[in-house]
Amino acid sequence: MSRVNLIYARAKNFCIGKDGKMPWHLPKEFVWFKKHTMGCPVIMGRKTYEDHKSVLPGRLNIVITRDENYQAVSGIELVSTLDEALKLAFKQKDEVFVIGGVHFFTEAFPMATRVFETIVDTEINGDAFIPEFDFGDWQSELLVASKPDAKNAYGFSVFERRKNTLETLIKSRQN
Ligand SMILES: NC(=O)c1ccc[n+]([C@@H]2O[C@H](COP(=O)([O-])OP(=O)(O)OC[C@H]3O[C@@H](n4cnc5c(N)ncnc54)[C@H](OP(=O)(O)O)[C@@H]3O)[C@@H](O)[C@H]2O)c1
């Protein structure tokens, strides 16, 4: 079965970015991002790509831009819509990750069955904010709660959220 996953880290006030960059440097959080996405195609908007301008290794990197003349580094696949990106990604694997930014999280949320949501323990006065997605009907599992330390300025919590499909509802009634 083809699965669309979302993965992001957001502040308590839903900010995910500032001045085209991530608003924090959290190496510990990046370990989770890498762990979950490794081996799967990753789909991102052009601005998210420009935050790092490199290929995330071990993953098919798909960047969405409307600019037909856009030049990206070698190894990046360029497409012009999310649908095109998903088609390309599913040719390689049945599990894909949308990794940003705001528009693509919003467009992909209705088709997502799993969301890895990191909540960073701060509020940021940034310029990229995701909407407050409704996880009311979803199952949520706290994967890790991390405290600030010398290399990670903020604490954070990683949640895995799974949409209740008919299959999970039947399973939960059997338990
Ligand atoms: N905290 C996190 O987890 C996280 C994750 C990802 C990104 N970020 C941050 O978020 C910011 C970037 O995200 P963003 O939302 O500003 O940009 P984005 O979604 O990464 O990129 C936007 C670009 O995507 C292209 N695009 C193609 N079709 C589009 C459509 N229908 N609607 C909108 N864009 C379309 C356009 O590129 P062209 O202009 O080339 O046509 C547009 O400028 C950065 O600060 C980044 O660091 C944070």
The ligand as an SDF file (V2000), in Angstrom:
LIG
                    3D

 48 52  0  0  0  0  0  0  0  0999 V2000
   11.0130   22.9280   10.7550 N   0  0  0  0  0  0  0  0  0  0  0  0
   10.8390   22.0880    9.7500 C   0  0  0  0  0  0  0  0  0  0  0  0
   10.5550   20.9000    9.9270 O   0  0  0  0  0  0  0  0  0  0  0  0
   10.9820   22.5940    8.3450 C   0  0  0  0  0  0  0  0  0  0  0  0
   10.8080   21.7340    7.2520 C   0  0  0  0  0  0  0  0  0  0  0  0
   10.9240   22.2510    5.9790 C   0  0  0  0  0  0  0  0  0  0  0  0
   11.2010   23.5860    5.7940 C   0  0  0  0  0  0  0  0  0  0  0  0
   11.3950   24.3870    6.8780 N   0  0  0  0  0  0  0  0  0  0  0  0
   11.6420   25.8280    6.7290 C   0  0  0  0  0  0  0  0  0  0  0  0
   10.5390   26.3900    6.0170 O   0  0  0  0  0  0  0  0  0  0  0  0
   11.0080   27.4290    5.1580 C   0  0  0  0  0  0  0  0  0  0  0  0
   10.7690   27.0360    3.7010 C   0  0  0  0  0  0  0  0  0  0  0  0
    9.4200   26.6590    3.5230 O   0  0  0  0  0  0  0  0  0  0  0  0
    8.4210   27.5260    2.6520 P   0  0  0  0  0  0  0  0  0  0  0  0
    7.0660   27.0710    3.0240 O   0  0  0  0  0  0  0  0  0  0  0  0
    8.7540   28.9820    2.8000 O   0  0  0  0  0  0  0  0  0  0  0  0
    8.7940   27.1230    1.1480 O   0  0  0  0  0  0  0  0  0  0  0  0
    8.7980   25.6960    0.3680 P   0  0  0  0  0  0  0  0  0  0  0  0
    7.4660   25.0520    0.4230 O   0  0  0  0  0  0  0  0  0  0  0  0
    9.9550   24.8900    0.7840 O   0  0  0  0  0  0  0  0  0  0  0  0
    9.0860   26.1940   -1.1130 O   0  0  0  0  0  0  0  0  0  0  0  0
    8.1660   27.0480   -1.7470 C   0  0  0  0  0  0  0  0  0  0  0  0
    8.4340   26.9740   -3.2350 C   0  0  0  0  0  0  0  0  0  0  0  0
    7.8980   25.7640   -3.7530 O   0  0  0  0  0  0  0  0  0  0  0  0
    7.5310   25.9690   -5.1260 C   0  0  0  0  0  0  0  0  0  0  0  0
    6.1250   25.6780   -5.3900 N   0  0  0  0  0  0  0  0  0  0  0  0
    5.6730   24.9040   -6.4290 C   0  0  0  0  0  0  0  0  0  0  0  0
    4.3500   24.8190   -6.4340 N   0  0  0  0  0  0  0  0  0  0  0  0
    3.9260   25.5460   -5.3760 C   0  0  0  0  0  0  0  0  0  0  0  0
    2.6460   25.8230   -4.8920 C   0  0  0  0  0  0  0  0  0  0  0  0
    1.5310   25.3260   -5.4520 N   0  0  0  0  0  0  0  0  0  0  0  0
    2.5460   26.6260   -3.8120 N   0  0  0  0  0  0  0  0  0  0  0  0
    3.6530   27.1080   -3.1950 C   0  0  0  0  0  0  0  0  0  0  0  0
    4.9170   26.8430   -3.6290 N   0  0  0  0  0  0  0  0  0  0  0  0
    5.0330   26.0920   -4.7270 C   0  0  0  0  0  0  0  0  0  0  0  0
    7.8230   27.4290   -5.4000 C   0  0  0  0  0  0  0  0  0  0  0  0
    9.1400   27.4340   -5.9280 O   0  0  0  0  0  0  0  0  0  0  0  0
    9.5490   28.4460   -7.1270 P   0  0  0  0  0  0  0  0  0  0  0  0
    9.4560   29.8090   -6.5070 O   0  0  0  0  0  0  0  0  0  0  0  0
   10.9440   28.0130   -7.4620 O   0  0  0  0  0  0  0  0  0  0  0  0
    8.5770   28.1990   -8.2200 O   0  0  0  0  0  0  0  0  0  0  0  0
    7.7980   28.0720   -4.0310 C   0  0  0  0  0  0  0  0  0  0  0  0
    8.5400   29.2810   -3.9750 O   0  0  0  0  0  0  0  0  0  0  0  0
   12.4970   27.5660    5.4530 C   0  0  0  0  0  0  0  0  0  0  0  0
   12.6640   28.5030    6.4860 O   0  0  0  0  0  0  0  0  0  0  0  0
   12.8610   26.1670    5.9180 C   0  0  0  0  0  0  0  0  0  0  0  0
   14.0490   26.1540    6.7030 O   0  0  0  0  0  0  0  0  0  0  0  0
   11.2860   23.9240    8.1390 C   0  0  0  0  0  0  0  0  0  0  0  0
  1  2  1  0
  2  3  2  0
  2  4  1  0
  4  5  1  0
  4 48  2  0
  5  6  2  0
  6  7  1  0
  7  8  2  0
  8  9  1  0
  8 48  1  0
  9 10  1  0
  9 46  1  0
 10 11  1  0
 11 12  1  0
 11 44  1  0
 12 13  1  0
 13 14  1  0
 14 15  2  0
 14 16  1  0
 14 17  1  0
 17 18  1  0
 18 19  2  0
 18 20  1  0
 18 21  1  0
 21 22  1  0
 22 23  1  0
 23 24  1  0
 23 42  1  0
 24 25  1  0
 25 26  1  0
 25 36  1  0
 26 27  1  0
 26 35  1  0
 27 28  2  0
 28 29  1  0
 29 30  1  0
 29 35  2  0
 30 31  1  0
 30 32  2  0
 32 33  1  0
 33 34  2  0
 34 35  1  0
 36 37  1  0
 36 42  1  0
 37 38  1  0
 38 39  2  0
 38 40  1  0
 38 41  1  0
 42 43  1  0
 44 45  1  0
 44 46  1  0
 46 47  1  0
M  CHG  2   8   1  16  -1
M  END
$$$$
